[in-house]
Amino acid sequence: MAKDILGEAGPHFDELNKLRVLDPEVTQQIIELKEECKDFVDKIGQFHKIVGGLIELVDQLAKAAENERMKAIGAQNLLEFTAKQRERKKKKTERSPPAATPGTNSRKENAAWKVSG
């Protein structure tokens, strides 16, 4: 039985007359497959580097977008604050008595204004 299996597989001699267990055709296919696998692994490594660079770039863009968003929020808050401050100032000037210029308002008028205002 062992002789039958060995007979089917058959030892082979290569071009250097070395005894080989595998058929030379199979050996060549194995070598080609090994080279293809090496090429594939190299391409996967290149792909990994490219994707890593892309991820880094997207992270930088995300940080820049977040910074711009925060600047916009700050500008919007400043604008709202300025508008409210302007409104308060306007209300305050409407409530306060007019500035007395010499000879235009008497003390009685200013006193009346303070009492009513």
Backbone as XML, in Angstrom:
<?xml version="1.0"?>
<chain id="A" units="angstrom">
  <residue number="1" name="MET">
    <atom name="N" x="0.822" y="-1.174" z="0.000"/>
    <atom name="CA" x="0.000" y="0.000" z="0.000"/>
    <atom name="C" x="0.874" y="1.248" z="0.000"/>
  </residue>
  <residue number="2" name="ALA">
    <atom name="N" x="1.881" y="1.284" z="0.816"/>
    <atom name="CA" x="2.782" y="2.426" z="0.859"/>
    <atom name="C" x="3.488" y="2.566" z="-0.475"/>
  </residue>
  <residue number="3" name="LYS">
    <atom name="N" x="3.810" y="1.444" z="-1.102"/>
    <atom name="CA" x="4.467" y="1.500" z="-2.402"/>
    <atom name="C" x="3.540" y="2.076" z="-3.457"/>
  </residue>
  <residue number="4" name="ASP">
    <atom name="N" x="2.228" y="1.760" z="-3.351"/>
    <atom name="CA" x="1.261" y="2.300" z="-4.310"/>
    <atom name="C" x="1.173" y="3.827" z="-4.190"/>
  </residue>
  <residue number="5" name="ILE">
    <atom name="N" x="1.107" y="4.307" z="-2.952"/>
    <atom name="CA" x="1.015" y="5.757" z="-2.745"/>
    <atom name="C" x="2.283" y="6.424" z="-3.245"/>
  </residue>
  <residue number="6" name="LEU">
    <atom name="N" x="3.412" y="5.854" z="-2.903"/>
    <atom name="CA" x="4.687" y="6.413" z="-3.356"/>
    <atom name="C" x="4.793" y="6.315" z="-4.869"/>
  </residue>
  <residue number="7" name="GLY">
    <atom name="N" x="4.267" y="5.259" z="-5.419"/>
    <atom name="CA" x="4.298" y="5.082" z="-6.871"/>
    <atom name="C" x="3.426" y="6.111" z="-7.573"/>
  </residue>
  <residue number="8" name="GLU">
    <atom name="N" x="2.246" y="6.412" z="-6.978"/>
    <atom name="CA" x="1.365" y="7.416" z="-7.564"/>
    <atom name="C" x="1.980" y="8.801" z="-7.453"/>
  </residue>
  <residue number="9" name="ALA">
    <atom name="N" x="2.493" y="9.123" z="-6.250"/>
    <atom name="CA" x="3.108" y="10.426" z="-6.061"/>
    <atom name="C" x="4.398" y="10.458" z="-6.846"/>
  </residue>
  <residue number="10" name="GLY">
    <atom name="N" x="5.105" y="9.407" z="-6.776"/>
    <atom name="CA" x="6.327" y="9.230" z="-7.536"/>
    <atom name="C" x="7.403" y="10.249" z="-7.231"/>
  </residue>
  <residue number="11" name="PRO">
    <atom name="N" x="8.515" y="9.782" z="-6.832"/>
    <atom name="CA" x="9.630" y="10.706" z="-6.665"/>
    <atom name="C" x="10.037" y="11.241" z="-8.032"/>
  </residue>
  <residue number="12" name="HIS">
    <atom name="N" x="10.475" y="12.462" z="-8.058"/>
    <atom name="CA" x="10.848" y="13.122" z="-9.307"/>
    <atom name="C" x="12.253" y="13.687" z="-9.178"/>
  </residue>
  <residue number="13" name="PHE">
    <atom name="N" x="12.895" y="13.800" z="-10.293"/>
    <atom name="CA" x="14.207" y="14.416" z="-10.317"/>
    <atom name="C" x="14.085" y="15.762" z="-11.009"/>
  </residue>
  <residue number="14" name="ASP">
    <atom name="N" x="14.679" y="16.774" z="-10.383"/>
    <atom name="CA" x="14.615" y="18.099" z="-10.996"/>
    <atom name="C" x="15.740" y="18.259" z="-12.011"/>
  </residue>
  <residue number="15" name="GLU">
    <atom name="N" x="15.910" y="19.512" z="-12.528"/>
    <atom name="CA" x="16.910" y="19.751" z="-13.564"/>
    <atom name="C" x="18.337" y="19.612" z="-13.049"/>
  </residue>
  <residue number="16" name="LEU">
    <atom name="N" x="18.488" y="19.626" z="-11.722"/>
    <atom name="CA" x="19.813" y="19.425" z="-11.140"/>
    <atom name="C" x="19.986" y="17.979" z="-10.673"/>
  </residue>
  <residue number="17" name="ASN">
    <atom name="N" x="19.055" y="17.143" z="-11.084"/>
    <atom name="CA" x="19.052" y="15.730" z="-10.734"/>
    <atom name="C" x="18.949" y="15.499" z="-9.220"/>
  </residue>
  <residue number="18" name="LYS">
    <atom name="N" x="18.206" y="16.380" z="-8.562"/>
    <atom name="CA" x="17.930" y="16.179" z="-7.143"/>
    <atom name="C" x="16.582" y="15.490" z="-7.025"/>
  </residue>
  <residue number="19" name="LEU">
    <atom name="N" x="16.474" y="14.603" z="-6.063"/>
    <atom name="CA" x="15.249" y="13.858" z="-5.851"/>
    <atom name="C" x="14.221" y="14.769" z="-5.185"/>
  </residue>
  <residue number="20" name="ARG">
    <atom name="N" x="13.039" y="14.848" z="-5.791"/>
    <atom name="CA" x="11.945" y="15.683" z="-5.267"/>
    <atom name="C" x="10.716" y="14.811" z="-5.098"/>
  </residue>
  <residue number="21" name="VAL">
    <atom name="N" x="9.926" y="15.139" z="-4.034"/>
    <atom name="CA" x="8.711" y="14.389" z="-3.778"/>
    <atom name="C" x="7.570" y="14.961" z="-4.615"/>
  </residue>
  <residue number="22" name="LEU">
    <atom name="N" x="7.536" y="16.279" z="-4.756"/>
    <atom name="CA" x="6.462" y="16.907" z="-5.502"/>
    <atom name="C" x="6.790" y="16.976" z="-6.986"/>
  </residue>
  <residue number="23" name="ASP">
    <atom name="N" x="5.733" y="16.950" z="-7.757"/>
    <atom name="CA" x="5.838" y="17.093" z="-9.202"/>
    <atom name="C" x="6.408" y="18.491" z="-9.506"/>
  </residue>
  <residue number="24" name="PRO">
    <atom name="N" x="7.276" y="18.632" z="-10.450"/>
    <atom name="CA" x="7.851" y="19.943" z="-10.778"/>
    <atom name="C" x="6.792" y="20.992" z="-11.128"/>
  </residue>
  <residue number="25" name="GLU">
    <atom name="N" x="5.719" y="20.584" z="-11.732"/>
    <atom name="CA" x="4.634" y="21.499" z="-12.068"/>
    <atom name="C" x="3.980" y="22.054" z="-10.785"/>
  </residue>
  <residue number="26" name="VAL">
    <atom name="N" x="3.738" y="21.188" z="-9.821"/>
    <atom name="CA" x="3.155" y="21.597" z="-8.542"/>
    <atom name="C" x="4.126" y="22.522" z="-7.810"/>
  </residue>
  <residue number="27" name="THR">
    <atom name="N" x="5.392" y="22.182" z="-7.848"/>
    <atom name="CA" x="6.405" y="23.019" z="-7.205"/>
    <atom name="C" x="6.399" y="24.416" z="-7.817"/>
  </residue>
  <residue number="28" name="GLN">
    <atom name="N" x="6.295" y="24.500" z="-9.123"/>
    <atom name="CA" x="6.258" y="25.801" z="-9.806"/>
    <atom name="C" x="5.017" y="26.585" z="-9.410"/>
  </residue>
  <residue number="29" name="GLN">
    <atom name="N" x="3.884" y="25.910" z="-9.301"/>
    <atom name="CA" x="2.656" y="26.575" z="-8.882"/>
    <atom name="C" x="2.785" y="27.106" z="-7.444"/>
  </residue>
  <residue number="30" name="ILE">
    <atom name="N" x="3.430" y="26.329" z="-6.591"/>
    <atom name="CA" x="3.634" y="26.769" z="-5.206"/>
    <atom name="C" x="4.509" y="28.014" z="-5.175"/>
  </residue>
  <residue number="31" name="ILE">
    <atom name="N" x="5.555" y="28.039" z="-5.963"/>
    <atom name="CA" x="6.450" y="29.205" z="-6.020"/>
    <atom name="C" x="5.684" y="30.429" z="-6.526"/>
  </residue>
  <residue number="32" name="GLU">
    <atom name="N" x="4.875" y="30.255" z="-7.570"/>
    <atom name="CA" x="4.086" y="31.362" z="-8.109"/>
    <atom name="C" x="3.079" y="31.878" z="-7.070"/>
  </residue>
  <residue number="33" name="LEU">
    <atom name="N" x="2.438" y="30.942" z="-6.363"/>
    <atom name="CA" x="1.483" y="31.331" z="-5.322"/>
    <atom name="C" x="2.185" y="32.098" z="-4.200"/>
  </residue>
  <residue number="34" name="LYS">
    <atom name="N" x="3.370" y="31.655" z="-3.840"/>
    <atom name="CA" x="4.136" y="32.340" z="-2.804"/>
    <atom name="C" x="4.469" y="33.768" z="-3.234"/>
  </residue>
  <residue number="35" name="GLU">
    <atom name="N" x="4.851" y="33.948" z="-4.489"/>
    <atom name="CA" x="5.173" y="35.291" z="-5.001"/>
    <atom name="C" x="3.915" y="36.176" z="-5.039"/>
  </residue>
  <residue number="36" name="GLU">
    <atom name="N" x="2.791" y="35.596" z="-5.467"/>
    <atom name="CA" x="1.535" y="36.344" z="-5.490"/>
    <atom name="C" x="1.119" y="36.758" z="-4.082"/>
  </residue>
  <residue number="37" name="CYS">
    <atom name="N" x="1.301" y="35.879" z="-3.124"/>
    <atom name="CA" x="0.966" y="36.197" z="-1.732"/>
    <atom name="C" x="1.849" y="37.336" z="-1.216"/>
  </residue>
  <residue number="38" name="LYS">
    <atom name="N" x="3.122" y="37.305" z="-1.554"/>
    <atom name="CA" x="4.037" y="38.366" z="-1.139"/>
    <atom name="C" x="3.606" y="39.695" z="-1.752"/>
  </residue>
  <residue number="39" name="ASP">
    <atom name="N" x="3.246" y="39.681" z="-3.038"/>
    <atom name="CA" x="2.770" y="40.902" z="-3.696"/>
    <atom name="C" x="1.487" y="41.414" z="-3.028"/>
  </residue>
  <residue number="40" name="PHE">
    <atom name="N" x="0.593" y="40.495" z="-2.706"/>
    <atom name="CA" x="-0.662" y="40.861" z="-2.062"/>
    <atom name="C" x="-0.405" y="41.507" z="-0.702"/>
  </residue>
  <residue number="41" name="VAL">
    <atom name="N" x="0.485" y="40.921" z="0.086"/>
    <atom name="CA" x="0.816" y="41.468" z="1.405"/>
    <atom name="C" x="1.439" y="42.857" z="1.255"/>
  </residue>
  <residue number="42" name="ASP">
    <atom name="N" x="2.296" y="43.034" z="0.250"/>
    <atom name="CA" x="2.887" y="44.355" z="0.009"/>
    <atom name="C" x="1.812" y="45.381" z="-0.352"/>
  </residue>
  <residue number="43" name="LYS">
    <atom name="N" x="0.879" y="44.978" z="-1.208"/>
    <atom name="CA" x="-0.202" y="45.893" z="-1.594"/>
    <atom name="C" x="-1.100" y="46.230" z="-0.401"/>
  </residue>
  <residue number="44" name="ILE">
    <atom name="N" x="-1.364" y="45.256" z="0.449"/>
    <atom name="CA" x="-2.164" y="45.501" z="1.649"/>
    <atom name="C" x="-1.428" y="46.491" z="2.559"/>
  </residue>
  <residue number="45" name="GLY">
    <atom name="N" x="-0.100" y="46.363" z="2.665"/>
    <atom name="CA" x="0.684" y="47.303" z="3.460"/>
    <atom name="C" x="0.592" y="48.713" z="2.904"/>
  </residue>
  <residue number="46" name="GLN">
    <atom name="N" x="0.684" y="48.850" z="1.583"/>
    <atom name="CA" x="0.550" y="50.162" z="0.952"/>
    <atom name="C" x="-0.854" y="50.724" z="1.194"/>
  </residue>
  <residue number="47" name="PHE">
    <atom name="N" x="-1.857" y="49.891" z="1.057"/>
    <atom name="CA" x="-3.234" y="50.310" z="1.294"/>
    <atom name="C" x="-3.399" y="50.797" z="2.731"/>
  </residue>
  <residue number="48" name="HIS">
    <atom name="N" x="-2.806" y="50.070" z="3.658"/>
    <atom name="CA" x="-2.889" y="50.444" z="5.071"/>
    <atom name="C" x="-2.261" y="51.819" z="5.294"/>
  </residue>
  <residue number="49" name="LYS">
    <atom name="N" x="-1.128" y="52.092" z="4.668"/>
    <atom name="CA" x="-0.476" y="53.399" z="4.798"/>
    <atom name="C" x="-1.360" y="54.501" z="4.216"/>
  </residue>
  <residue number="50" name="ILE">
    <atom name="N" x="-1.943" y="54.249" z="3.062"/>
    <atom name="CA" x="-2.807" y="55.247" z="2.412"/>
    <atom name="C" x="-4.029" y="55.539" z="3.280"/>
  </residue>
  <residue number="51" name="VAL">
    <atom name="N" x="-4.655" y="54.493" z="3.785"/>
    <atom name="CA" x="-5.838" y="54.667" z="4.629"/>
    <atom name="C" x="-5.462" y="55.396" z="5.915"/>
  </residue>
  <residue number="52" name="GLY">
    <atom name="N" x="-4.308" y="55.067" z="6.480"/>
    <atom name="CA" x="-3.848" y="55.764" z="7.682"/>
    <atom name="C" x="-3.681" y="57.253" z="7.423"/>
  </residue>
  <residue number="53" name="GLY">
    <atom name="N" x="-3.089" y="57.597" z="6.274"/>
    <atom name="CA" x="-2.942" y="59.007" z="5.910"/>
    <atom name="C" x="-4.287" y="59.678" z="5.709"/>
  </residue>
  <residue number="54" name="LEU">
    <atom name="N" x="-5.207" y="58.976" z="5.096"/>
    <atom name="CA" x="-6.544" y="59.521" z="4.874"/>
    <atom name="C" x="-7.262" y="59.767" z="6.203"/>
  </residue>
  <residue number="55" name="ILE">
    <atom name="N" x="-7.152" y="58.827" z="7.111"/>
    <atom name="CA" x="-7.778" y="58.987" z="8.426"/>
    <atom name="C" x="-7.178" y="60.184" z="9.148"/>
  </residue>
  <residue number="56" name="GLU">
    <atom name="N" x="-5.868" y="60.335" z="9.074"/>
    <atom name="CA" x="-5.206" y="61.476" z="9.709"/>
    <atom name="C" x="-5.698" y="62.789" z="9.094"/>
  </residue>
  <residue number="57" name="LEU">
    <atom name="N" x="-5.835" y="62.818" z="7.785"/>
    <atom name="CA" x="-6.311" y="64.019" z="7.100"/>
    <atom name="C" x="-7.747" y="64.345" z="7.510"/>
  </residue>
  <residue number="58" name="VAL">
    <atom name="N" x="-8.596" y="63.342" z="7.571"/>
    <atom name="CA" x="-9.995" y="63.560" z="7.973"/>
    <atom name="C" x="-10.059" y="64.059" z="9.419"/>
  </residue>
  <residue number="59" name="ASP">
    <atom name="N" x="-9.193" y="63.525" z="10.292"/>
    <atom name="CA" x="-9.157" y="64.002" z="11.679"/>
    <atom name="C" x="-8.751" y="65.470" z="11.738"/>
  </residue>
  <residue number="60" name="GLN">
    <atom name="N" x="-7.771" y="65.861" z="10.942"/>
    <atom name="CA" x="-7.345" y="67.269" z="10.906"/>
    <atom name="C" x="-8.479" y="68.162" z="10.411"/>
  </residue>
  <residue number="61" name="LEU">
    <atom name="N" x="-9.171" y="67.716" z="9.377"/>
    <atom name="CA" x="-10.298" y="68.498" z="8.858"/>
    <atom name="C" x="-11.422" y="68.599" z="9.889"/>
  </residue>
  <residue number="62" name="ALA">
    <atom name="N" x="-11.654" y="67.531" z="10.621"/>
    <atom name="CA" x="-12.690" y="67.550" z="11.655"/>
    <atom name="C" x="-12.324" y="68.544" z="12.761"/>
  </residue>
  <residue number="63" name="LYS">
    <atom name="N" x="-11.047" y="68.564" z="13.152"/>
    <atom name="CA" x="-10.616" y="69.525" z="14.170"/>
    <atom name="C" x="-10.752" y="70.948" z="13.660"/>
  </residue>
  <residue number="64" name="ALA">
    <atom name="N" x="-10.380" y="71.180" z="12.405"/>
    <atom name="CA" x="-10.501" y="72.525" z="11.830"/>
    <atom name="C" x="-11.971" y="72.945" z="11.765"/>
  </residue>
  <residue number="65" name="ALA">
    <atom name="N" x="-12.846" y="72.025" z="11.373"/>
    <atom name="CA" x="-14.277" y="72.332" z="11.311"/>
    <atom name="C" x="-14.827" y="72.635" z="12.706"/>
  </residue>
  <residue number="66" name="GLU">
    <atom name="N" x="-14.379" y="71.886" z="13.703"/>
    <atom name="CA" x="-14.824" y="72.127" z="15.077"/>
    <atom name="C" x="-14.348" y="73.496" z="15.557"/>
  </residue>
  <residue number="67" name="ASN">
    <atom name="N" x="-13.111" y="73.862" z="15.222"/>
    <atom name="CA" x="-12.604" y="75.186" z="15.602"/>
    <atom name="C" x="-13.426" y="76.292" z="14.948"/>
  </residue>
  <residue number="68" name="GLU">
    <atom name="N" x="-13.740" y="76.133" z="13.681"/>
    <atom name="CA" x="-14.553" y="77.135" z="12.980"/>
    <atom name="C" x="-15.964" y="77.212" z="13.573"/>
  </residue>
  <residue number="69" name="ARG">
    <atom name="N" x="-16.502" y="76.069" z="13.959"/>
    <atom name="CA" x="-17.829" y="76.032" z="14.566"/>
    <atom name="C" x="-17.820" y="76.791" z="15.897"/>
  </residue>
  <residue number="70" name="MET">
    <atom name="N" x="-16.765" y="76.568" z="16.676"/>
    <atom name="CA" x="-16.656" y="77.259" z="17.963"/>
    <atom name="C" x="-16.476" y="78.766" z="17.755"/>
  </residue>
  <residue number="71" name="LYS">
    <atom name="N" x="-15.717" y="79.158" z="16.734"/>
    <atom name="CA" x="-15.566" y="80.584" z="16.428"/>
    <atom name="C" x="-16.915" y="81.190" z="16.048"/>
  </residue>
  <residue number="72" name="ALA">
    <atom name="N" x="-17.682" y="80.484" z="15.250"/>
    <atom name="CA" x="-18.997" y="80.980" z="14.825"/>
    <atom name="C" x="-19.934" y="81.114" z="16.026"/>
  </residue>
  <residue number="73" name="ILE">
    <atom name="N" x="-19.905" y="80.142" z="16.919"/>
    <atom name="CA" x="-20.745" y="80.209" z="18.115"/>
    <atom name="C" x="-20.321" y="81.401" z="18.967"/>
  </residue>
  <residue number="74" name="GLY">
    <atom name="N" x="-19.019" y="81.604" z="19.112"/>
    <atom name="CA" x="-18.521" y="82.739" z="19.878"/>
    <atom name="C" x="-18.937" y="84.068" z="19.265"/>
  </residue>
  <residue number="75" name="ALA">
    <atom name="N" x="-18.839" y="84.160" z="17.937"/>
    <atom name="CA" x="-19.250" y="85.392" z="17.255"/>
    <atom name="C" x="-20.745" y="85.626" z="17.423"/>
  </residue>
  <residue number="76" name="GLN">
    <atom name="N" x="-21.529" y="84.570" z="17.333"/>
    <atom name="CA" x="-22.981" y="84.688" z="17.500"/>
    <atom name="C" x="-23.316" y="85.136" z="18.926"/>
  </residue>
  <residue number="77" name="ASN">
    <atom name="N" x="-22.643" y="84.558" z="19.904"/>
    <atom name="CA" x="-22.875" y="84.961" z="21.298"/>
    <atom name="C" x="-22.476" y="86.415" z="21.520"/>
  </residue>
  <residue number="78" name="LEU">
    <atom name="N" x="-21.363" y="86.826" z="20.943"/>
    <atom name="CA" x="-20.925" y="88.209" z="21.068"/>
    <atom name="C" x="-21.932" y="89.160" z="20.431"/>
  </residue>
  <residue number="79" name="LEU">
    <atom name="N" x="-22.448" y="88.778" z="19.289"/>
    <atom name="CA" x="-23.447" y="89.603" z="18.606"/>
    <atom name="C" x="-24.715" y="89.729" z="19.452"/>
  </residue>
  <residue number="80" name="GLU">
    <atom name="N" x="-25.173" y="88.632" z="20.018"/>
    <atom name="CA" x="-26.362" y="88.667" z="20.872"/>
    <atom name="C" x="-26.109" y="89.514" z="22.117"/>
  </residue>
  <residue number="81" name="PHE">
    <atom name="N" x="-24.935" y="89.371" z="22.706"/>
    <atom name="CA" x="-24.591" y="90.146" z="23.888"/>
    <atom name="C" x="-24.566" y="91.634" z="23.559"/>
  </residue>
  <residue number="82" name="THR">
    <atom name="N" x="-23.963" y="91.978" z="22.428"/>
    <atom name="CA" x="-23.884" y="93.385" z="22.020"/>
    <atom name="C" x="-25.276" y="93.956" z="21.786"/>
  </residue>
  <residue number="83" name="ALA">
    <atom name="N" x="-26.141" y="93.188" z="21.155"/>
    <atom name="CA" x="-27.509" y="93.650" z="20.899"/>
    <atom name="C" x="-28.254" y="93.866" z="22.212"/>
  </residue>
  <residue number="84" name="LYS">
    <atom name="N" x="-28.116" y="92.949" z="23.161"/>
    <atom name="CA" x="-28.780" y="93.097" z="24.455"/>
    <atom name="C" x="-28.214" y="94.290" z="25.215"/>
  </residue>
  <residue number="85" name="GLN">
    <atom name="N" x="-26.912" y="94.452" z="25.135"/>
    <atom name="CA" x="-26.280" y="95.573" z="25.811"/>
    <atom name="C" x="-26.763" y="96.906" z="25.212"/>
  </residue>
  <residue number="86" name="ARG">
    <atom name="N" x="-26.870" y="96.967" z="23.909"/>
    <atom name="CA" x="-27.360" y="98.158" z="23.226"/>
    <atom name="C" x="-28.812" y="98.443" z="23.639"/>
  </residue>
  <residue number="87" name="GLU">
    <atom name="N" x="-29.618" y="97.380" z="23.750"/>
    <atom name="CA" x="-31.019" y="97.523" z="24.152"/>
    <atom name="C" x="-31.107" y="98.053" z="25.586"/>
  </residue>
  <residue number="88" name="ARG">
    <atom name="N" x="-30.289" y="97.502" z="26.495"/>
    <atom name="CA" x="-30.279" y="97.987" z="27.878"/>
    <atom name="C" x="-29.862" y="99.458" z="27.952"/>
  </residue>
  <residue number="89" name="LYS">
    <atom name="N" x="-28.852" y="99.796" z="27.167"/>
    <atom name="CA" x="-28.382" y="101.183" z="27.156"/>
    <atom name="C" x="-29.470" y="102.116" z="26.635"/>
  </residue>
  <residue number="90" name="LYS">
    <atom name="N" x="-30.190" y="101.670" z="25.611"/>
    <atom name="CA" x="-31.270" y="102.467" z="25.036"/>
    <atom name="C" x="-32.381" y="102.673" z="26.063"/>
  </residue>
  <residue number="91" name="LYS">
    <atom name="N" x="-32.762" y="101.609" z="26.768"/>
    <atom name="CA" x="-33.806" y="101.715" z="27.792"/>
    <atom name="C" x="-33.350" y="102.633" z="28.921"/>
  </residue>
  <residue number="92" name="LYS">
    <atom name="N" x="-32.078" y="102.529" z="29.286"/>
    <atom name="CA" x="-31.561" y="103.355" z="30.364"/>
    <atom name="C" x="-31.587" y="104.827" z="29.974"/>
  </residue>
  <residue number="93" name="THR">
    <atom name="N" x="-31.232" y="105.147" z="28.745"/>
    <atom name="CA" x="-31.252" y="106.543" z="28.303"/>
    <atom name="C" x="-32.676" y="107.054" z="28.183"/>
  </residue>
  <residue number="94" name="GLU">
    <atom name="N" x="-33.621" y="106.194" z="27.866"/>
    <atom name="CA" x="-35.022" y="106.612" z="27.790"/>
    <atom name="C" x="-35.570" y="106.922" z="29.173"/>
  </residue>
  <residue number="95" name="ARG">
    <atom name="N" x="-35.107" y="106.214" z="30.206"/>
    <atom name="CA" x="-35.583" y="106.419" z="31.571"/>
    <atom name="C" x="-34.893" y="107.592" z="32.265"/>
  </residue>
  <residue number="96" name="SER">
    <atom name="N" x="-33.672" y="107.879" z="31.926"/>
    <atom name="CA" x="-32.944" y="108.934" z="32.626"/>
    <atom name="C" x="-33.412" y="110.309" z="32.173"/>
  </residue>
  <residue number="97" name="PRO">
    <atom name="N" x="-33.304" y="111.343" z="33.083"/>
    <atom name="CA" x="-33.747" y="112.697" z="32.717"/>
    <atom name="C" x="-32.822" y="113.284" z="31.668"/>
  </residue>
  <residue number="98" name="PRO">
    <atom name="N" x="-33.351" y="114.166" z="30.877"/>
    <atom name="CA" x="-32.496" y="114.768" z="29.871"/>
    <atom name="C" x="-31.425" y="115.593" z="30.551"/>
  </residue>
  <residue number="99" name="ALA">
    <atom name="N" x="-30.316" y="115.686" z="29.903"/>
    <atom name="CA" x="-29.203" y="116.436" z="30.469"/>
    <atom name="C" x="-29.568" y="117.903" z="30.521"/>
  </residue>
  <residue number="100" name="ALA">
    <atom name="N" x="-29.366" y="118.512" z="31.691"/>
    <atom name="CA" x="-29.721" y="119.926" z="31.873"/>
    <atom name="C" x="-28.642" y="120.799" z="31.268"/>
  </residue>
  <residue number="101" name="THR">
    <atom name="N" x="-29.080" y="121.637" z="30.394"/>
    <atom name="CA" x="-28.145" y="122.614" z="29.844"/>
    <atom name="C" x="-28.388" y="123.912" z="30.592"/>
  </residue>
  <residue number="102" name="PRO">
    <atom name="N" x="-27.392" y="124.677" z="30.798"/>
    <atom name="CA" x="-27.567" y="125.888" z="31.603"/>
    <atom name="C" x="-28.677" y="126.769" z="31.057"/>
  </residue>
  <residue number="103" name="GLY">
    <atom name="N" x="-29.613" y="127.085" z="31.949"/>
    <atom name="CA" x="-30.687" y="127.999" z="31.611"/>
    <atom name="C" x="-31.897" y="127.349" z="31.000"/>
  </residue>
  <residue number="104" name="THR">
    <atom name="N" x="-31.876" y="126.063" z="30.657"/>
    <atom name="CA" x="-33.044" y="125.458" z="30.018"/>
    <atom name="C" x="-33.973" y="124.815" z="31.017"/>
  </residue>
  <residue number="105" name="ASN">
    <atom name="N" x="-33.444" y="124.130" z="32.027"/>
    <atom name="CA" x="-34.282" y="123.464" z="33.018"/>
    <atom name="C" x="-33.998" y="124.063" z="34.382"/>
  </residue>
  <residue number="106" name="SER">
    <atom name="N" x="-35.045" y="124.255" z="35.092"/>
    <atom name="CA" x="-34.887" y="124.772" z="36.444"/>
    <atom name="C" x="-34.725" y="123.612" z="37.406"/>
  </residue>
  <residue number="107" name="ARG">
    <atom name="N" x="-34.388" y="123.918" z="38.623"/>
    <atom name="CA" x="-34.255" y="122.880" z="39.644"/>
    <atom name="C" x="-35.598" y="122.212" z="39.902"/>
  </residue>
  <residue number="108" name="LYS">
    <atom name="N" x="-36.642" y="122.947" z="39.835"/>
    <atom name="CA" x="-37.975" y="122.390" z="40.061"/>
    <atom name="C" x="-38.305" y="121.358" z="38.991"/>
  </residue>
  <residue number="109" name="GLU">
    <atom name="N" x="-37.983" y="121.646" z="37.733"/>
    <atom name="CA" x="-38.258" y="120.705" z="36.631"/>
    <atom name="C" x="-37.439" y="119.434" z="36.791"/>
  </residue>
  <residue number="110" name="ASN">
    <atom name="N" x="-36.183" y="119.582" z="37.144"/>
    <atom name="CA" x="-35.333" y="118.405" z="37.356"/>
    <atom name="C" x="-35.832" y="117.582" z="38.526"/>
  </residue>
  <residue number="111" name="ALA">
    <atom name="N" x="-36.253" y="118.230" z="39.596"/>
    <atom name="CA" x="-36.787" y="117.530" z="40.759"/>
    <atom name="C" x="-38.075" y="116.799" z="40.405"/>
  </residue>
  <residue number="112" name="ALA">
    <atom name="N" x="-38.930" y="117.452" z="39.634"/>
    <atom name="CA" x="-40.176" y="116.824" z="39.196"/>
    <atom name="C" x="-39.877" y="115.616" z="38.306"/>
  </residue>
  <residue number="113" name="TRP">
    <atom name="N" x="-38.916" y="115.741" z="37.472"/>
    <atom name="CA" x="-38.541" y="114.653" z="36.579"/>
    <atom name="C" x="-38.065" y="113.443" z="37.378"/>
  </residue>
  <residue number="114" name="LYS">
    <atom name="N" x="-37.250" y="113.684" z="38.412"/>
    <atom name="CA" x="-36.736" y="112.591" z="39.241"/>
    <atom name="C" x="-37.861" y="111.907" z="39.999"/>
  </residue>
  <residue number="115" name="VAL">
    <atom name="N" x="-38.822" y="112.650" z="40.465"/>
    <atom name="CA" x="-39.928" y="112.089" z="41.211"/>
    <atom name="C" x="-40.810" y="111.253" z="40.299"/>
  </residue>
  <residue number="116" name="SER">
    <atom name="N" x="-41.112" y="111.723" z="39.110"/>
    <atom name="CA" x="-42.001" y="110.998" z="38.211"/>
    <atom name="C" x="-41.286" y="109.839" z="37.507"/>
  </residue>
  <residue number="117" name="GLY">
    <atom name="N" x="-40.015" y="109.951" z="37.289"/>
    <atom name="CA" x="-39.264" y="108.944" z="36.541"/>
    <atom name="C" x="-38.843" y="107.833" z="37.380"/>
  </residue>
</chain>
